[in-house]
Amino acid sequence: MRAFFYALSQAISSFWRRSFVTFLSITTITIALVILGAFAIVTLNLRSTLGSLKRKVHLEFYLREGATKADASSFISKLKSEEGVESVEFVTAERSRIEFIEEYGDELLRGLPRNPFPPSVRVRLSQALTMGEAVTNLADKFGGEDIVAELSAPNKIAYRLAKLSSVFLILTIGWGIILLFASTVIITNTVRLAIAQRADSISIMQLVGASNGFIRMPFIFEGVLHGAFSGGLAWLIIWGLTEASSYILPGIIPLPMAIHIAIILLGGAFGGVGSLIALRKYLKY
C-alpha cells in the first residue's frame, strides 16, 4: 500500500511540476475527446429523429371516387402479400378529416361544403425497409392501379437523413480509432520525457534494489492521470455545450451519463496504454 501511495504522489508531483508539457498533453487529448463526444451527440440525435420518422413513415394510396368495397378489399389483399409490409388498413374519409384537424386545426376546412378527403389505404413497412428502396418499389408497383387516384409517399428528406446518420456513425467510429492512436502517441512522448528527466533517480532506485514494478508504477499512474483528467475536462465541456445548445435546440438529446463516464474511463485507458508503450520502449530493463 505504501508503494501505491508513493507512486501516486510521484505521478501527481510530476503532473504539476512539468506544467507546460502537462498542459499541451491534456489540451490535445481533451479537444480530441470533445470532438468525439460531439460526433456521438449528433449521431445519437440523428438516429433518434430517424427512428421517430420510421414510426411515422407510411404510404397512403388515395382511392378514386366510385371505388367499391370489393375493389378496395382486392387491392388491400395484394398489398398484404408484398414482402416487408407490416400492416395495411383502410382509412375512411371521415377519419382522414379528423386526423387532419388534429394535426393542423380546422381553419383550412371551414367553409368547405363537404369533406374534401377521399378514402385511402395506408401501408406501413417493417422498420428495416422503411428508409430503403422498398418504399419506392412499392409506390411504383401499385401507384398506377386503376383504383388509385393519388399516392402520398415519404419524401427524400427521410432517405437523406438515414444516409447522414450512417455517415456520422462512421465518422464517430473513425474518429475514435484516430483518437486511440493520437492519444497513445501523446502519452507515450509525455512519459518518455518524464523517464528522461528522472534517469538519475531511476538509476539510484535500481542500485538500492527497487523492483521494476515499483519504478514503473509512477509513470503508469502519470499516464492514466493525464488521460483521466483530459476525459473529465472533456465531459465538462460536452455537458456545458449540450446545455447551451438546448436553449437553441430544445429537443436535443444529451449523451447518457454512462457515455460521459465512458469518456473519462476512455481517457484514462488511453493514458495507461501510452504509459505501458513508453515504458517498454524507453525503460530498458
N, C-alpha and C positions, 0 to 999 in steps of 0.2 A: 504493500500500500504506500509506503514511503517513496518507493521508486516511481509509482504512478504520479503522486503529487509533485515530486521533483521534476519529472518530465513535463507535467502540465505547467508548472511555474516557469520552467525554461522556455517553453513554447510561447507563453504569454509575454514573457520578458522580451524575447526576440521579436514577437509580433509588434510591440510598441517601439522597441529600440531602432529597428530598421523601418522607420515610418514611411520614407519615400517609396521603398520597394513594396511595402505592405499596401500603401495607397494605390499604386499602379496595379498591383495584382488584384486587389479587391474591386477596384473600379472596373477593370476589364471584365472580370467574371460576373459582376453584378449586372453590367449592361447586357451581357450575353444572356443571362438568366431572365432579365426583364423582357428582352425581345422574344425569348422562348415562351414566357408567360403571355405576352401579347398575342402571339400566334395561337396559343391554346385558347384564349378568350374568344378570339374571332372565330376559330373553328367550332368551339362549343356553341356560340350563338347562332352561327350559320346552320349547324346541324339541328339545333332546336327549332329554328324557323322552318327548316326543310321538313322536319318531322311534322310540324303543325300544318304545313302546306299539303303534305302527303295525305293527312287525315281528311283534308277538305277537297282535294282534287277529285273530280269525277267528270264523266262525260254525260251530257244532257242531250238526248235526242227529242226534239220538239215534234210532235205528231201533226200531220196535216189535218186540216178541217175535214170532217166527214169520215175519219178513220174509225172503223168498227172495233168492238171489243175483240172479235176473232182475229182481226189484223194485228192488234196490239199484243194479244197472247202469243201469236205465232212469232212476232218479232222478238218478244221477251225470251221465248224458248231458244231462238237462235243465239241470242246474246249470252244466255246462261251456259250454252255448250262451248263457248270460247274459253281457251286456256288462260288462266290468270284472272278471270273475272271473279271478284269476291261476292258481289251482290248486284241484283237487278231489281228495281222497284218501279212501279207505275205511280206517277205523281199527277194528281188531278189538277185542273186549272185553279180551283179554289185554294188548294194547298200552296200552289206556286204564288198566288196572290198574297196569302198570309205570310209566307216566308219573305217575300219582297218587302212587305210592310214592316216586319220585324227587323230587317236589316237596314232599310233605307227610310222608313217612315212612309206615311200615306199621302204626303203633299203632292207627289207626282201623279197619283192616281185620282186625285179629286177632280170631279167634273167629267170624268170619262163615263160614257153611257153604259158600258158593260166591261166585264173582266177582260183585259187585253191578253191574258196569258193562256196559251194553249196547253192541253195535257202533254205530258212528256214521259219518257222512260229514262231513269237515272241509273248510270252504271258506275260502280266503284271497282277498282282493280286492287289486287293484292299489293301491299306496300312495296314489295321488291320490284314491281313492274310499273309503279305509278309514274316514275320520272323517266322511264326508258322509252324505247321506240314502240312499246306495246300500245300506248295511248294513240299514237299517230296511226299505227296499223289498224287498230280497231275503228278509228274515225274514218279512215279511207275505205275500209271494207263495208261498213254499214251506213255511212253518211249519205250514200246515194240511193238507199232503199226508197221505194215509192211511198212508203208510209211516213217517211221523214220529211218534214218541211224545213227544218233548220237544225243545225248542230252547234252546241256550245262545248268547246274543248279547252283544256288548260293552255294558257299562253306560254310563250317561250321563257318568261321570267323564271318559272319553276325549273326548267331544264338548265338555264344558266346558273341558277342558284345551286343546283346539285353539282354542277361542274366546279363552281367556285369553292364549294365546301370541300370537295375532293382535293383541289389544288392546295388549300390551306392546311388540310390534314397532312399532305405530303410535305409541305413546307415546314410544318411543326416537327415532323419526324426527322426531316433532313437537317433542320437547324439543331435539333437535339444531338444528332450524330456529330455535326461540326463542333458543337459546344463541348462535347465529350473530349475530342482531340485537342481543341484550343485550350480548354481549362487545364487539361493534363499537362500540356506543354508549359503553360504559365506557372503552375505549381511546381513542376519539375525544375524550372530555372530558378524559382524563388528558393526552393530547398537547396539547390546546388550552391547558390550564393551563401546561404546560411552555413553549409558544410565547409565552404572555403574560409569563411570568417572565423569559424571555430576549429580550424585544423589543429591549432596548438593544444587546445583543451581536450580535443578528441584523442590526441597522441598521449597526453598525460593520463587520461582515464584508462587508455589501453595498458599503459605501463603499470598502473596500480591494480590491474586485474578486473576492470569493469567488463561486464558481459556485453556481447554485441547488442542484445535486446535493450539493455539499459542505455547504451549510447544512441541507438536508433530511435528510441521512443519519443524523445522531444521533437525530432524532425517530423515524425509521423503526425504528432499532435499539432505541430505548426501548420502542416498542410491541411489537415482537417479543419483547424481553426479558421484559416483563410477561406476555405470553401464554404463552411457553415455560416461565417459572418457575411460573406457575399450573398448566400442564399437568404439570410434574414433581411438584409437590406433590399434585395430584390422583392421579397414578399411584401415589405412595407410600401415600396414604390408601386407595385402592381395593385395592391389594395387601395392606395391613395388615388391612382389613376382610374380605377374602376368606380370608386365612389364619386369622383369628379365627373366622370362620363355619365353617371346615372342621372345627373341633372339635365344633360343634353339628350340622352337616350334613356328615358325612364324604364324601358323594358329590358335593358341589358342584363344578362345573366352573369353574375360573378363566378369566379372559379370556386369550386367546393373547398372547404377548409383542408380536406385530405390532400388536394393538389398543392396548396400553399405549404403544407408540412413537407410534402414530397420535394418541393423546390429547395427547401432548406437542407433536407437529407441528401438530395442530389448534389448540392454544392459541397457538402461535407464528404460525400463519397468521391467526387472528382478530386478533392484535395488529398484524400487518403491515397488514391491511386497514383496521383502525381508524386506524392512523397515516396511511395514504395519504388517507383521507377527511378527517381533521383538517387535513392539510397543504393539500389542495385547497380546503378551506372557509375556513381561518383564516390561511393564509400567502399573502397576495395578491401574488404576483409570479411 
